[in-house]
């Protein structure tokens, strides 16, 4: 068995980090080559309709060439990028892929500005520091099958071997089961779209490991969805699992002569003496693919609640979608698909796909290894992956604490006649070291008259485990349903921790030039209003001000909070300041004005909140002809992607003008501006 991740994990992380943090205009001396990333994901989203319970979607993608060589974009050939789309859901601690698309065959790179110092070229290449946008409409009904692609080398035959089939709403599109995104069936769930560029000329340079980018998505209904926040450039969607849940372990594996695989692991101790083992195997671009996953099982125990999850191919794709079958034998639990020699189109874990494996076991985890069995013949037959696996001695469940509300034996959330009947049914049953009787409510490991008396004493008691409660202001508290409702909140579900939910934050919504209400973004859009930023209040908003704040004279009045903005269509109209750390000019700028609520410190930040190289400038006063410079920042310390962070001393009632732009002409994009005050008086 080959053990790879120890030898290569550091080098692969180093590669990912370097590529993710490098941006045009800040290059060093090292030659990079062409390096295409998904620069903006899901700025536009289309819902195309539902067929047999499956919804069809498409979202916009904007690429950027972060490299120092032009990128091939020869439309109508096999020497142009292919664009793939995936959808993921995080629910109850499980990160699963719920949607996949066919591939958009790109053509004619426009070499747009907005992601660097664009060195424009003709249609056949994407220039250095240049962007190229495909809206959701252009990415609808893609024609390229995934089965034709070697994602590691970028090679594919053209014309394609097959064409997509089926109704237009779902044909080739990002297909998602309605039940997976219906808010009524998925309380507390969070969603993520991932765009992926397969490029034909990156493999010789080794720059094909940062081609995936993701963005969080909010489903208000099956057909009403919108993007949240900004694109996480050059990051895989599986990375957000650990970002949200620090108990998750992620392990990268570089397969010799092939691509990258990432294995995510999460182990949760349950209340009944068992542990829940959850694994996600993500194949980024390994052509050899994965055909089996196995775990060593300790002697004397059998796994329960064995589960598997994959994503179905569609629209006539050649790859099979048959679920893997688990095999539990002495000392091993294994899942596998049909061997490559029997069916080359079997349901292996192919490139840009994520499969889940899970089970419960009355054994604690230890640091160990699980085994990946490769599907196609290649450099290695198996790979040992480090991570948490079962390995401790079996635990007597009777030695563990009782579960939450043990008198609710039937888990109905109410102690009633059903619980009494279960005590009677299990009367005189005692544990033998491998189980605790379900009706043992007092912890002595036997069902007897004391358990009957305990249930009767608790008759009518409600047993609802606390869970995440989203308050109107976007805060999250642990609560039970009734107190949550009394506080005006929305209960996400029993046992769901706050880190598993994304509570919406309201803000000021301008219904017209005079009427303003504080509500959520989706509610504002339903009322045809203009949302003025998360955390904003109507007291600090002037609804009669200009729709776009490109010029100083049209600066938006804001207060403390987080404000979405775009500089994609902004011009440059502010002064040059030689004392600033950049070249003195802030390009493609937009403007905001704010009053300080007291004496102290104001923080203005785009740190990790924007998708371009930003600059910040703060002035005293609101008179655009007499602005006094107070401070400026280009690259904030510890901020990724050359985003900005600035703190300024302020006095009570001080009028302040904020200018947000780019490091050089063409540095433009989207994101959020954070404004905060720490008052000392």
MIFI-28133 format. One record per residue (C-alpha): residue number from 1; residue in one letter; z, x, y. Coordinates in steps of 0.001 Angstrom, whole numbers. Each point is the difference from the previous one (the first is absolute). Example, Ala and Ser with C-alpha at 12.3 -4.5 7.8 and 13.67 -1.06 7.14 Angstrom:
2
- num, residuo, zz, xx, yy
- 1, A, 7800, 12300, -4500
- 2, S, -660, 1370, 3440
! end
This chain:
681
- num, residuo, zz, xx, yy
- 1, X, 0, 0, 0
- 2, X, -904, 1315, 3459
- 3, X, 2655, 51, 2726
- 4, X, -1823, 243, 3297
- 5, X, 1916, -1450, 2873
- 6, X, 2553, 2825, 252
- 7, X, -2694, 2607, 535
- 8, X, -2171, -1927, 2389
- 9, X, 2136, -2579, 1736
- 10, X, 967, 2240, 2918
- 11, X, -3561, 1116, 592
- 12, X, -1313, -3555, -134
- 13, X, 2637, -1241, 2421
- 14, X, -780, 2906, 2305
- 15, X, -3683, -896, -84
- 16, X, 704, -3665, 729
- 17, X, 2366, 844, 2838
- 18, X, -2371, 2447, 1661
- 19, X, -2932, -2373, -148
- 20, X, 2031, -2970, 1192
- 21, X, 1429, 1827, 3013
- 22, X, -3155, 1800, 1142
- 23, X, -2123, -1801, 2570
- 24, X, -3150, 893, 1934
- 25, X, 614, 1993, 3144
- 26, X, 2958, 1915, -1498
- 27, X, -1778, 2015, -2670
- 28, X, 1118, 3472, -1026
- 29, X, -2065, 2822, -1402
- 30, X, -216, -1263, -3606
- 31, X, -3309, -1569, -993
- 32, X, 537, -3574, -1192
- 33, X, -3432, -1445, -753
- 34, X, -817, -3711, 277
- 35, X, 3151, -2133, -252
- 36, X, -375, -3774, 271
- 37, X, 3122, -2170, 307
- 38, X, 581, -3712, 431
- 39, X, 962, 81, 3685
- 40, X, 496, -3721, 628
- 41, X, 558, -2549, -2787
- 42, X, -158, -3805, 287
- 43, X, -543, -250, 3752
- 44, X, -2113, -3009, -1017
- 45, X, 601, -2120, -3122
- 46, X, -2147, -2777, -1484
- 47, X, 1111, -2665, -2449
- 48, X, -3166, -1142, -1783
- 49, X, 1383, -2898, -2068
- 50, X, 1494, -721, -3423
- 51, X, -1742, -423, -3357
- 52, X, 2058, -1072, -3043
- 53, X, 3250, 1091, 1616
- 54, X, -1327, 3422, 1084
- 55, X, -329, 746, 3712
- 56, X, -2718, 2236, 1403
- 57, X, 835, 2346, 2885
- 58, X, -1572, 2886, 1908
- 59, X, 1470, 2225, 2689
- 60, X, -1419, 2398, 2536
- 61, X, 156, 3773, -432
- 62, X, -521, 2764, 2536
- 63, X, -524, 3528, -1297
- 64, X, 562, 3258, 1845
- 65, X, -1275, 3480, -820
- 66, X, 3115, 2175, 296
- 67, X, -1961, 3025, -1206
- 68, X, -1928, 2782, 1679
- 69, X, -3330, -715, -1729
- 70, X, -2124, -3139, 309
- 71, X, 410, -2513, -2849
- 72, X, -3018, -1206, -2006
- 73, X, -960, -3627, 752
- 74, X, -3510, -356, -1370
- 75, X, -399, -3765, -384
- 76, X, -2033, -1331, -2912
- 77, X, 807, 3068, -2139
- 78, X, 2831, 1295, -2189
- 79, X, 1094, 2343, 2806
- 80, X, 2034, -2354, 2182
- 81, X, 3618, -1228, -259
- 82, X, 1046, -3043, -2011
- 83, X, 2824, -2160, 1381
- 84, X, 2553, -1631, -2343
- 85, X, 2690, -2555, 843
- 86, X, 3287, -735, -1817
- 87, X, 2923, -2377, 603
- 88, X, 3641, 552, -1004
- 89, X, 3211, -2035, -19
- 90, X, 3634, 1152, 163
- 91, X, 2213, -2747, -1396
- 92, X, 3504, 192, -1456
- 93, X, -234, 3787, -115
- 94, X, -3314, 45, -1893
- 95, X, -3101, 1577, 1543
- 96, X, -3148, -1463, -1593
- 97, X, -3735, 30, 657
- 98, X, -1206, -3583, 406
- 99, X, -3595, 422, 1136
- 100, X, -3085, 2201, -327
- 101, X, -3539, -19, 1394
- 102, X, -3405, 1407, -767
- 103, X, -1290, 2841, 2209
- 104, X, -1709, -176, 3372
- 105, X, -3003, 2384, 30
- 106, X, 177, 1543, 3477
- 107, X, -2981, 697, 2249
- 108, X, -781, 1368, 3468
- 109, X, 3151, 1623, 1407
- 110, X, 230, -956, 3673
- 111, X, 2156, 3014, 1025
- 112, X, 2270, -2067, 2246
- 113, X, 2794, 1423, 2127
- 114, X, 3643, -918, -313
- 115, X, 1342, 2415, -2605
- 116, X, -587, 3412, 1553
- 117, X, -2437, 2105, 1979
- 118, X, -3077, -1619, -1526
- 119, X, -2973, 2308, -531
- 120, X, -2540, -2752, -591
- 121, X, -2915, 385, -2421
- 122, X, -2769, -2244, -1247
- 123, X, 460, -2809, -2533
- 124, X, -220, 2281, -3036
- 125, X, 3321, 1741, 645
- 126, X, 3405, -806, 1478
- 127, X, 697, 2514, 2744
- 128, X, 3129, 2126, 284
- 129, X, 2803, -2018, 1620
- 130, X, -2129, -3157, -108
- 131, X, 738, -3495, -1299
- 132, X, -2144, -2613, -1732
- 133, X, 1039, -3667, -189
- 134, X, -817, -2652, -2590
- 135, X, 1419, -3378, 987
- 136, X, 1225, -2519, -2544
- 137, X, -3373, -1743, 114
- 138, X, -1892, 3171, -845
- 139, X, 2394, 741, -2883
- 140, X, -492, -3484, -1499
- 141, X, -1824, -311, -3370
- 142, X, -240, 3754, -756
- 143, X, -2549, 962, -2640
- 144, X, 1306, 3188, -1655
- 145, X, 1847, -142, -3373
- 146, X, 3028, 2254, -400
- 147, X, -1147, 876, -3505
- 148, X, -2948, 2001, 1412
- 149, X, 2211, 2450, 1934
- 150, X, 1651, 3301, -800
- 151, X, 2604, -169, 2776
- 152, X, 1091, 3627, -421
- 153, X, -3460, 1512, 513
- 154, X, -1318, -2910, 2062
- 155, X, -3152, -207, -2147
- 156, X, -1750, -3265, -868
- 157, X, -3480, -1056, -1029
- 158, X, -2092, -2034, 2404
- 159, X, -1318, -2671, -301
- 160, X, 3131, -1420, -1656
- 161, X, 27, -934, -3675
- 162, X, 1081, -3620, 652
- 163, X, 326, -2471, 2867
- 164, X, 2940, -2338, 692
- 165, X, -219, -3606, -1144
- 166, X, 1803, -3263, 711
- 167, X, 611, -2303, 2991
- 168, X, -358, 1592, 3438
- 169, X, 3683, -528, 888
- 170, X, 1139, 2453, -2667
- 171, X, -3140, 1952, -953
- 172, X, 946, 3666, 275
- 173, X, 2728, -764, 2542
- 174, X, 3700, 856, -74
- 175, X, 1117, -2644, -2503
- 176, X, 3653, -1144, -85
- 177, X, 1637, -2776, -2019
- 178, X, 1166, -2748, 2383
- 179, X, 3406, -84, -1713
- 180, X, 571, 3667, 857
- 181, X, -157, -614, 3763
- 182, X, 1151, -3620, 382
- 183, X, 3095, 285, 2264
- 184, X, 1660, -2904, -1825
- 185, X, -92, 2018, -3252
- 186, X, 768, 3445, 1449
- 187, X, 3055, -161, 2227
- 188, X, 856, 3408, 1391
- 189, X, -3185, 1654, -1293
- 190, X, -1805, 2653, 2041
- 191, X, -3734, 729, -221
- 192, X, -2180, 3042, 602
- 193, X, -3769, 551, 205
- 194, X, -1406, 3419, -920
- 195, X, -3432, 1293, 973
- 196, X, -1503, 2936, -1894
- 197, X, -3074, 2119, 822
- 198, X, -1720, 1738, -2946
- 199, X, -2057, 2800, 1548
- 200, X, -2755, 1990, -1646
- 201, X, 446, 3336, 1794
- 202, X, 3778, 559, 63
- 203, X, 681, 1276, -3549
- 204, X, -1279, 3556, 662
- 205, X, 2460, 208, 2896
- 206, X, 2922, -1728, -1746
- 207, X, 393, -2569, 2780
- 208, X, -267, -3119, -2204
- 209, X, 3768, -556, -355
- 210, X, 668, -1719, 3343
- 211, X, -2677, -2696, -181
- 212, X, 2387, -2966, -437
- 213, X, 1755, -1697, 2939
- 214, X, 2095, -3179, 92
- 215, X, 1285, -2662, 2341
- 216, X, 2576, -2758, -432
- 217, X, -1323, -3573, -97
- 218, X, 1786, -3290, 660
- 219, X, -1088, -3110, -1937
- 220, X, 948, -3135, 1942
- 221, X, -2019, -1974, -2546
- 222, X, -2726, 764, -2520
- 223, X, -2628, -183, 2735
- 224, X, 2034, 1090, 3044
- 225, X, 860, 3696, -29
- 226, X, 271, 2802, 2520
- 227, X, 713, 3718, 163
- 228, X, 3444, 1314, 978
- 229, X, 552, 3265, 1838
- 230, X, -2529, 2811, -181
- 231, X, -1987, 1770, -2697
- 232, X, 1816, 2660, -2012
- 233, X, -2793, 2555, 52
- 234, X, -577, 2231, -3058
- 235, X, 2868, -1617, -1905
- 236, X, -209, -1834, -3330
- 237, X, 1442, -3505, -159
- 238, X, 2400, 982, -2809
- 239, X, 1738, 2303, 2513
- 240, X, 1379, -3051, 1826
- 241, X, 1998, -983, -3113
- 242, X, 2253, 3040, 420
- 243, X, -89, -283, 3788
- 244, X, 1533, -3480, -260
- 245, X, 2180, 626, -3066
- 246, X, 1578, 3491, -93
- 247, X, 1083, -501, -3644
- 248, X, -3653, 351, -1062
- 249, X, -1233, 3319, -1404
- 250, X, -3646, 1048, 543
- 251, X, -1545, 2826, -2035
- 252, X, -3472, 1429, 730
- 253, X, -2117, 1492, -2791
- 254, X, -3183, 2016, 517
- 255, X, -2101, -97, -3168
- 256, X, -1776, 3365, -565
- 257, X, -3618, -245, 1100
- 258, X, 510, -3647, 947
- 259, X, 1868, -2239, 2397
- 260, X, 3462, -1160, 999
- 261, X, 2381, -2452, -1708
- 262, X, 3252, -1306, 1504
- 263, X, 2806, -1488, -2122
- 264, X, 2659, -2128, 1696
- 265, X, 3338, -682, -1726
- 266, X, 2916, -2292, 823
- 267, X, 3065, -621, -2179
- 268, X, 2428, -2799, 865
- 269, X, 3383, -578, -1616
- 270, X, 413, -3679, -874
- 271, X, 3280, -1874, -343
- 272, X, -156, -552, -3774
- 273, X, 237, 3589, -1217
- 274, X, -3717, 708, 165
- 275, X, -2345, 1947, 2242
- 276, X, -3414, -1181, 1182
- 277, X, -2677, 2693, -171
- 278, X, -3023, -535, 2273
- 279, X, -3019, 2335, 139
- 280, X, -3233, -79, 2018
- 281, X, -2853, 2329, -990
- 282, X, -2555, 508, 2786
- 283, X, -3246, 1818, -765
- 284, X, -1320, 1197, 3329
- 285, X, -3204, 1764, -1074
- 286, X, 385, 1355, -3557
- 287, X, -3272, -670, -1839
- 288, X, 1562, 732, -3405
- 289, X, 2189, -3108, 528
- 290, X, 3138, -1043, -1928
- 291, X, -168, -1806, -3339
- 292, X, 3648, -84, -1070
- 293, X, 3580, 225, 1285
- 294, X, 2992, 682, -2263
- 295, X, 3771, 490, 203
- 296, X, 2503, 1468, -2448
- 297, X, 2636, -2605, -913
- 298, X, 3602, 969, -911
- 299, X, 1073, -808, -3552
- 300, X, 1705, -3295, -713
- 301, X, -1340, -2051, 2914
- 302, X, -2994, -2271, 509
- 303, X, -1676, -620, 3370
- 304, X, -152, -3573, 1303
- 305, X, -1961, -1745, 2764
- 306, X, -2952, 2302, -688
- 307, X, -2669, -558, 2632
- 308, X, -3435, 1199, 1102
- 309, X, -2037, -716, 3134
- 310, X, -3532, 988, 954
- 311, X, -2735, -1309, 2260
- 312, X, -3075, -1795, -1374
- 313, X, -3533, 1200, 683
- 314, X, -2477, -2680, 1045
- 315, X, -3508, -884, 1137
- 316, X, -1591, 1422, -3158
- 317, X, 1635, 3461, 154
- 318, X, -675, 1944, -3222
- 319, X, 3625, 1021, -547
- 320, X, 2103, -2202, -2279
- 321, X, 3173, -1745, 1247
- 322, X, 1842, -592, -3297
- 323, X, 3756, 489, 467
- 324, X, 1684, 2893, -1756
- 325, X, 2184, -900, -2977
- 326, X, 3458, 1609, -379
- 327, X, 1046, 1594, -3293
- 328, X, 3736, 428, -560
- 329, X, 865, 2123, -3022
- 330, X, 2886, 2246, -964
- 331, X, 496, 2504, 2772
- 332, X, -2980, -1010, 2180
- 333, X, -1349, -2687, 2324
- 334, X, -3741, 328, 650
- 335, X, -2775, -1883, 1774
- 336, X, -3667, 838, -488
- 337, X, -3532, -1284, 391
- 338, X, -2902, 244, -2455
- 339, X, -889, 3699, -567
- 340, X, -2977, 1426, 1883
- 341, X, -1828, 747, -3271
- 342, X, 62, -3704, -894
- 343, X, -745, -1420, 3448
- 344, X, -841, 2218, 3010
- 345, X, 360, -3091, 2235
- 346, X, 3535, -843, -1197
- 347, X, 2725, -868, 2499
- 348, X, 1271, 3490, 839
- 349, X, 1862, 761, 3230
- 350, X, -3124, 919, 1956
- 351, X, -276, 1616, 3421
- 352, X, 1566, -1858, 2945
- 353, X, 2039, -2315, -2231
- 354, X, 3705, -508, -691
- 355, X, 1561, -1381, -3210
- 356, X, 3661, -894, -638
- 357, X, 2213, 479, -3057
- 358, X, 3551, -1352, -273
- 359, X, 2833, -659, -2428
- 360, X, 3782, -501, -192
- 361, X, 2297, 2171, -2112
- 362, X, 3803, 304, -455
- 363, X, -260, 3736, 650
- 364, X, 476, 1872, 3274
- 365, X, -2817, 2158, 1434
- 366, X, -188, 3789, -74
- 367, X, -2512, 2444, 1453
- 368, X, -2701, 339, -2625
- 369, X, -3691, -558, -661
- 370, X, -2385, -2821, -765
- 371, X, -3412, 665, -1523
- 372, X, -3437, -901, 1350
- 373, X, -2796, -46, -2596
- 374, X, -3374, 788, 1556
- 375, X, -2895, -2375, -710
- 376, X, -3202, 2050, 167
- 377, X, -389, 3405, -1661
- 378, X, 831, 2658, 2555
- 379, X, 2146, 2964, 949
- 380, X, 3255, -1420, -1422
- 381, X, 727, -2697, -2643
- 382, X, 3496, -906, 1260
- 383, X, 2194, 662, 3026
- 384, X, 3808, 62, 136
- 385, X, 1274, -1506, 3250
- 386, X, 3483, 744, 1316
- 387, X, 2123, -2963, 1034
- 388, X, 2924, -2257, -910
- 389, X, -216, -1186, -3626
- 390, X, 2440, -1489, -2545
- 391, X, 2149, 2722, -1476
- 392, X, 3710, -689, 132
- 393, X, 2210, -1317, -2771
- 394, X, -124, -3770, -597
- 395, X, 2620, -1844, 2035
- 396, X, 2292, -2700, -1392
- 397, X, -725, -2937, 2356
- 398, X, 3619, -1120, -328
- 399, X, 1104, 3182, 1784
- 400, X, -1957, -980, 3098
- 401, X, 1104, -2263, 2868
- 402, X, -698, -3716, -288
- 403, X, -3177, -1253, 1695
- 404, X, -29, -1879, 3279
- 405, X, 1657, -3421, -448
- 406, X, 441, 225, -3820
- 407, X, 1050, -3674, -277
- 408, X, -3606, -991, 877
- 409, X, -1102, 747, -3558
- 410, X, -3332, -1841, 160
- 411, X, -922, 1575, 3387
- 412, X, -530, -3417, 1569
- 413, X, 1893, 1058, 3167
- 414, X, 2581, -2740, -723
- 415, X, 2921, -109, -2443
- 416, X, -414, -3285, -1875
- 417, X, -303, -1585, -3427
- 418, X, -2742, 2413, -1072
- 419, X, 2432, 2905, 205
- 420, X, 2653, -1875, -2021
- 421, X, -2542, -716, -2734
- 422, X, -931, 3703, -192
- 423, X, 3659, 977, -398
- 424, X, 355, -2509, -2831
- 425, X, -3233, 1221, -1599
- 426, X, 1203, 3628, 63
- 427, X, 3625, -709, -917
- 428, X, 1718, 2832, -1957
- 429, X, -3006, 2307, 467
- 430, X, 1060, 3609, 725
- 431, X, -2009, 3053, 1013
- 432, X, -568, 2790, -2543
- 433, X, -670, 2891, 2397
- 434, X, -3663, -815, 555
- 435, X, 356, -3220, 2017
- 436, X, 2429, -2120, 1991
- 437, X, -97, -3747, -792
- 438, X, -1584, -1866, 2902
- 439, X, 2876, -2507, 26
- 440, X, 2664, 2724, 336
- 441, X, 1026, -821, 3561
- 442, X, 3402, 1737, 127
- 443, X, -1064, 3441, -1269
- 444, X, 1859, 238, -3329
- 445, X, -3326, 148, -1928
- 446, X, 784, -3166, -1994
- 447, X, -674, -3677, 666
- 448, X, 3246, -1935, -337
- 449, X, 2155, -2650, 1625
- 450, X, 578, 2196, 3058
- 451, X, -3703, -122, 808
- 452, X, 6, -3797, -329
- 453, X, 2908, -229, 2439
- 454, X, -1664, 2376, 2477
- 455, X, -3198, -2071, 69
- 456, X, 1922, -3250, 467
- 457, X, 2049, 1541, 2816
- 458, X, -3208, 1063, 1775
- 459, X, -1679, -3411, -502
- 460, X, -2371, -802, 2885
- 461, X, 1, 3545, 1397
- 462, X, -3304, 1153, 1495
- 463, X, -1132, 3422, -1210
- 464, X, -2723, 1361, 2242
- 465, X, -300, 3766, 219
- 466, X, -392, 1273, 3556
- 467, X, -3466, 1110, 1035
- 468, X, -2034, 991, 3023
- 469, X, 151, -2423, 2930
- 470, X, -2518, 499, 2813
- 471, X, 1438, -1037, 3367
- 472, X, -2169, -1228, 2850
- 473, X, 227, 3301, 1889
- 474, X, -1397, 1941, -2979
- 475, X, 3352, 1314, -1237
- 476, X, 896, -242, -3698
- 477, X, 3451, -757, -1432
- 478, X, 1289, -594, -3532
- 479, X, 923, -3661, -308
- 480, X, -115, -3087, -2197
- 481, X, -2407, -2869, 796
- 482, X, 2259, -2357, 1967
- 483, X, 1564, 2551, 2370
- 484, X, -3473, 1458, 510
- 485, X, -1367, -3422, 928
- 486, X, 2996, -650, 2272
- 487, X, -804, 3250, 1825
- 488, X, -3580, -1151, 534
- 489, X, -1339, 2491, -2514
- 490, X, -2385, -85, -2948
- 491, X, 1432, 806, -3442
- 492, X, -2255, 2385, -1946
- 493, X, 1629, -535, -3405
- 494, X, 3116, 744, -2025
- 495, X, 552, 3653, -830
- 496, X, -2818, 1253, 2247
- 497, X, 1169, 2944, 2167
- 498, X, -981, 252, 3646
- 499, X, -2108, 3112, -639
- 500, X, -2312, -2092, -2203
- 501, X, -941, -2412, 2797
- 502, X, -1769, 328, 3326
- 503, X, 1588, -2428, 2455
- 504, X, -2403, -1111, 2745
- 505, X, 996, 868, 3572
- 506, X, -728, -2579, 2726
- 507, X, -1313, 730, 3446
- 508, X, -1256, -1583, 3177
- 509, X, -3002, -2307, -457
- 510, X, -2005, -1008, 3077
- 511, X, -1394, -3503, -570
- 512, X, -1719, 91, 3400
- 513, X, 546, 1747, 3356
- 514, X, 3358, -1733, 587
- 515, X, 1459, -1052, -3374
- 516, X, 1706, 2521, -2267
- 517, X, 1943, -480, -3251
- 518, X, 1701, 2468, -2336
- 519, X, -1416, -402, -3500
- 520, X, -1642, 1886, -2843
- 521, X, -3504, 1460, 121
- 522, X, -1482, -2516, -2454
- 523, X, 1581, -2958, 1823
- 524, X, -1340, 1325, 3290
- 525, X, -3505, 262, -1437
- 526, X, 233, -3553, -1396
- 527, X, 719, -1188, 3550
- 528, X, -2961, 2029, 1327
- 529, X, 2427, 2147, 1977
- 530, X, -31, 3680, 930
- 531, X, 2723, 2016, -1752
- 532, X, 1450, 2622, 2360
- 533, X, 1859, 2231, -2454
- 534, X, 2726, 51, -2628
- 535, X, 3501, -241, 1481
- 536, X, -1218, -1061, 3464
- 537, X, 1554, -2860, 1951
- 538, X, -1497, -2484, 2435
- 539, X, 2341, 1259, 2748
- 540, X, -1829, 3344, -20
- 541, X, -3549, -1325, -338
- 542, X, -2428, -1222, 2652
- 543, X, -2516, -2256, -1754
- 544, X, -2290, -57, 3024
- 545, X, -708, 3738, -190
- 546, X, -3339, 1391, -1158
- 547, X, -989, -423, -3636
- 548, X, -710, 3747, -321
- 549, X, 2079, 2733, 1660
- 550, X, -2698, 2671, 304
- 551, X, 612, 671, 3708
- 552, X, 3259, 838, 1756
- 553, X, -389, -3080, 2204
- 554, X, -32, -2175, -3143
- 555, X, 3076, 1574, -1608
- 556, X, 1876, -2367, -2283
- 557, X, 3575, -860, 943
- 558, X, 2185, 620, -3045
- 559, X, 3656, 431, -907
- 560, X, 1746, 1802, -2835
- 561, X, -1766, -495, -3335
- 562, X, -3012, 1029, -2060
- 563, X, -3450, -851, 1324
- 564, X, -3326, 60, -1828
- 565, X, -2865, 1477, 1984
- 566, X, -3510, 1391, -343
- 567, X, -1792, 2699, 1972
- 568, X, -3280, -376, -1900
- 569, X, -1788, -1438, 3071
- 570, X, 2114, 1685, 2674
- 571, X, -1396, 2182, 2777
- 572, X, 1714, 2942, 1733
- 573, X, 1291, -813, 3487
- 574, X, 3318, 1848, 520
- 575, X, 827, 3226, 1808
- 576, X, -149, 3549, -1403
- 577, X, 3392, 1723, -284
- 578, X, -225, 3758, -547
- 579, X, 3744, 219, -700
- 580, X, -387, -2012, -3208
- 581, X, -232, 1871, -3317
- 582, X, -3528, -1222, -755
- 583, X, -3013, 757, 2206
- 584, X, 1350, -2220, 2761
- 585, X, -2050, -3117, -630
- 586, X, 868, -3006, -2148
- 587, X, -3223, -1516, -1281
- 588, X, -925, -3575, -945
- 589, X, 3256, -1316, 1469
- 590, X, 1745, -3385, 211
- 591, X, 2923, -890, 2287
- 592, X, 3379, -1754, -177
- 593, X, 2742, -595, 2590
- 594, X, 3684, -514, -668
- 595, X, 3303, -370, 1868
- 596, X, 2995, 1994, -1180
- 597, X, 2885, -2356, -921
- 598, X, 2597, 2646, 909
- 599, X, 748, 3668, 549
- 600, X, -505, 2219, -3031
- 601, X, -2945, 1246, -2082
- 602, X, -3350, -1669, -724
- 603, X, -1850, 855, -3210
- 604, X, -3773, -478, -77
- 605, X, -1611, 751, -3362
- 606, X, -3150, -227, -2075
- 607, X, 1595, 2307, -2613
- 608, X, -1506, -935, -3403
- 609, X, -1098, -3310, 1541
- 610, X, -3665, 731, 844
- 611, X, -3105, 1106, -1872
- 612, X, -1324, 2518, 2534
- 613, X, 1074, 3078, 2037
- 614, X, 1961, -1626, 2836
- 615, X, 1410, 1034, 3402
- 616, X, 2830, -1622, 1998
- 617, X, 572, 153, 3764
- 618, X, 2826, -1694, 1964
- 619, X, 16, -558, 3786
- 620, X, 2502, -1243, 2548
- 621, X, -1146, -3125, 1843
- 622, X, -2658, -2655, -467
- 623, X, -2293, 847, 2919
- 624, X, -3047, 1463, -1743
- 625, X, -884, 2020, 3125
- 626, X, 3450, 1628, 272
- 627, X, 1176, 720, -3553
- 628, X, 2531, 2831, -423
- 629, X, -145, 1841, -3323
- 630, X, 3298, -82, -1944
- 631, X, -1086, 1436, -3336
- 632, X, -2729, 324, -2616
- 633, X, -430, 859, -3672
- 634, X, -2894, 787, -2327
- 635, X, 1419, 852, -3443
- 636, X, 3539, -1206, -691
- 637, X, 2205, 2251, -2140
- 638, X, -35, -1283, -3583
- 639, X, -2711, -2584, 767
- 640, X, -2960, -140, -2377
- 641, X, -3642, -192, 1051
- 642, X, 720, 1489, 3459
- 643, X, 1742, -3162, 1185
- 644, X, 2388, 119, 2963
- 645, X, 3684, -341, 957
- 646, X, 1546, 103, 3482
- 647, X, 3468, -605, 1466
- 648, X, 593, -438, 3750
- 649, X, 3236, -438, 2024
- 650, X, -102, -3361, 1822
- 651, X, 2110, -1939, 2502
- 652, X, 882, -3673, 151
- 653, X, -2946, -2109, 1182
- 654, X, -2405, 2944, 183
- 655, X, -3676, -1004, -107
- 656, X, -1903, 2106, -2542
- 657, X, -3696, 292, -878
- 658, X, -962, 1031, -3541
- 659, X, -3403, 1495, -831
- 660, X, -1170, 285, -3615
- 661, X, -3196, 1851, -880
- 662, X, -1574, 2791, -2044
- 663, X, 46, 3800, -130
- 664, X, -3674, 308, 855
- 665, X, -2984, -2211, 737
- 666, X, -709, -2167, -3038
- 667, X, 3566, 167, -1367
- 668, X, 583, -3738, -244
- 669, X, 1365, -2433, -2534
- 670, X, 2591, -2662, -696
- 671, X, 3727, -140, -484
- 672, X, 3332, -932, 1495
- 673, X, 1979, 1188, 3014
- 674, X, 3786, 96, -290
- 675, X, 2038, -412, 3201
- 676, X, 3782, 266, -238
- 677, X, 2899, 529, 2407
- 678, X, 3381, 1603, -659
- 679, X, 2218, -1126, 2862
- 680, X, 2935, 2211, 921
- 681, X, 1589, -2026, 2789
! end
